[in-house]
Amino acid sequence: MDRTISPNDLKKLRNSSPFALLDVRRKSDLDASREKILGATWCDPDAMDEWLDKIPKNREVVLYCVRGGSVSNAVVDALQAKGVQARFIEGGIEGWKAAGGDTVGK
């Protein structure tokens, strides 16, 4: 499985199969933002040990941070090490918005 998913491929995935969507922005980035991607659950990347084992292994997990950099890579590594089919949105939430992806207020 690829480590990333493009915003356009995520739009297609939303219409075709169930998956878990995780917002893994750092708390400071989350607090500075007014929006999130619809259906996303925030999971603090600095507290992965508290929630990592609760992530479903029976369906794909897509996650995002601000720009799809070090935070997303670290979380994908940790999830994949636990046997989770995980990948992150290329460009993070900013890439999602630039591609015309919808957001909602948080």
VENHU-V218095 format. One record per residue. N is the residue number from 1. SS is DSSP state (a for helix, b for strand, c for the rest). PHI is phi in radians with two decimals (NA if undefined). OMEGA is omega in radians with two decimals (none if undefined). Layout:
BEGIN
[[N,SS,PHI,OMEGA] [N,SS,PHI,OMEGA]]
END
This chain:
BEGIN
[[1,c,NA,3.07] [2,c,-1.13,3.09] [3,c,-1.39,-3.06] [4,b,-2.22,3.02] [5,b,-2.38,3.12] [6,c,-1.30,3.08] [7,a,-0.98,-3.14] [8,a,-1.17,3.08] [9,a,-1.19,3.08] [10,a,-1.15,3.09] [11,a,-1.01,3.11] [12,a,-1.17,-3.13] [13,a,-1.06,-3.13] [14,a,-1.02,-3.11] [15,c,-1.64,-3.00] [16,c,-2.07,-3.09] [17,c,-2.67,3.12] [18,c,-1.29,3.08] [19,c,-2.69,3.07] [20,b,-1.64,3.14] [21,b,-2.02,-3.10] [22,b,-2.01,3.01] [23,b,-1.67,-3.10] [24,c,-1.99,3.06] [25,c,-1.17,3.05] [26,c,-1.04,-3.08] [27,a,-0.96,-3.14] [28,a,-1.12,3.10] [29,a,-1.23,3.09] [30,a,-1.08,-3.13] [31,a,-1.12,-3.12] [32,a,-1.39,-3.09] [33,c,-1.78,3.09] [34,c,-1.84,-3.01] [35,b,-2.43,3.05] [36,b,-2.61,3.07] [37,c,-1.45,-3.11] [38,c,-0.91,3.10] [39,c,1.56,-3.11] [40,c,-1.38,3.04] [41,b,-1.92,-3.14] [42,b,-1.37,3.05] [43,c,-2.26,-3.09] [44,c,-1.13,-3.12] [45,a,-1.16,3.11] [46,a,-1.45,3.14] [47,a,-2.25,-3.09] [48,a,-0.95,-3.11] [49,a,-1.03,-3.10] [50,a,-1.39,-3.05] [51,a,-2.19,-3.04] [52,a,-0.98,-3.10] [53,a,-1.32,-3.14] [54,a,-1.63,-3.11] [55,c,-1.34,-3.09] [56,c,-1.14,3.09] [57,c,-1.72,-3.07] [58,c,-1.66,3.04] [59,c,-2.64,-3.10] [60,c,-1.17,3.07] [61,b,-2.10,3.05] [62,b,-2.01,-3.12] [63,b,-2.36,3.10] [64,b,-2.62,2.96] [65,c,-2.10,-3.09] [66,c,-1.25,-3.05] [67,c,-2.22,3.11] [68,c,1.28,-3.11] [69,c,-1.93,-2.99] [70,a,-1.13,-3.12] [71,a,-1.14,3.14] [72,a,-1.05,3.14] [73,a,-1.07,-3.13] [74,a,-1.12,-3.13] [75,a,-1.21,3.09] [76,a,-1.05,3.11] [77,a,-1.00,-3.11] [78,a,-1.13,3.14] [79,a,-1.17,3.14] [80,a,-1.10,3.09] [81,a,-1.12,3.11] [82,c,-1.60,3.11] [83,c,1.54,3.14] [84,c,-1.56,3.05] [85,c,-1.39,-3.03] [86,b,-2.20,3.01] [87,b,-2.66,-3.09] [88,b,-2.10,-3.12] [89,b,-1.27,3.08] [90,c,-1.03,-3.14] [91,c,1.46,3.12] [92,a,1.08,-3.14] [93,a,-1.14,3.11] [94,a,-1.18,3.07] [95,a,-1.15,3.09] [96,a,-1.06,-3.14] [97,a,-1.15,3.14] [98,a,-1.10,3.13] [99,c,-1.55,3.11] [100,c,1.51,3.11] [101,c,-1.22,-3.10] [102,c,-1.45,3.06] [103,c,-2.31,3.06] [104,b,-2.26,3.06] [105,b,-1.16,-3.13] [106,c,-1.82,none]]
END
